[in-house]
Amino acid sequence: MDDVMKMNQFLESDLTMAIVEVICIEELARILVRAVHEGDSERAENAIRDIQKSHNELNRLRENKRKFSDAMKIMEQSQSPTELIEKLERMF
């Protein structure tokens, strides 16, 4: 990952949570490396599991942004409120 995370991947309202998850992943990666060097398999497995959880959360936050962007496009393209509601219902 670059030193600077691309913030346009997330909704503004999700930025704080995304930053927290990235910091968590970075710290867990350090714990994982230490555990591997020390031969502590259980701690390494726990770190891997927690890294995966944080990664999944980042993916969920990215998906929020994608859905919001898609919804905005649908709103712009809809001819009527009824059409808009139908399209958004199919989307979600």
C-alpha positions, 0 to 999 in steps of 0.5 A, spaced: 500 500 500 502 507 498 504 511 504 497 515 503 491 511 502 486 513 496 481 517 500 476 517 494 475 510 495 470 511 501 464 516 503 466 522 507 462 519 512 466 513 512 473 516 512 474 515 520 472 508 520 476 506 514 483 510 517 481 506 523 481 499 519 488 501 516 491 503 522 489 496 525 491 492 519 498 496 520 499 494 527 496 487 526 501 486 521 507 488 525 504 483 531 504 478 525 511 478 523 513 478 531 509 472 532 512 469 526 519 470 528 517 468 535 514 461 533 507 463 536 503 460 531 496 462 535 498 469 536 500 469 528 493 466 526 489 471 531 493 476 527 491 473 520 484 473 522 483 480 525 487 482 519 482 479 514 476 482 519 479 489 518 480 488 510 473 485 510 470 492 513 474 496 508 471 492 502 464 493 505 466 501 506 468 501 499 462 498 497 458 503 500 461 508 496 460 504 490 452 503 491 452 511 493 455 513 486 450 508 483 444 511 486 446 518 484 447 516 477 440 512 477 437 519 480 440 523 474 438 518 469 430 517 472 425 520 468 420 520 474 419 518 481 416 512 480 422 510 475 427 512 480 423 508 486 423 502 482 430 502 480 433 503 487 428 498 489 432 493 484 439 495 486 438 494 494 
